[in-house]
Amino acid sequence: MVDEKKSNLALFAGQQIRKLFDAGEWWFSIINVVDVLVERPEEEAQY
């Protein structure tokens, strides 16, 4: 049995976005995506 789950980081506008590949679909961290879209620096990110 092969583990289908893979994790990676994507780059968007020079910032990292966490992503996970599961069951044939990519899932992205909404927190990371919103931070990039509102141009919030990584050091100000609130999790």
C-alpha positions, 0 to 999 in steps of 0.5 A: 500500500502506497501512502497517497498523502504528500505535503509541500509548500507552494510559493505565491507572490514570494510567500509560502503557502502550505498545501497537502495532496490527499485523495487526488486533490490539493488542499491549501491552507486558507490562512496562508492564502488570505495572508498573501492576498491581504499582503500581511507579512509572515511575521504578523500572521495570527494562527 
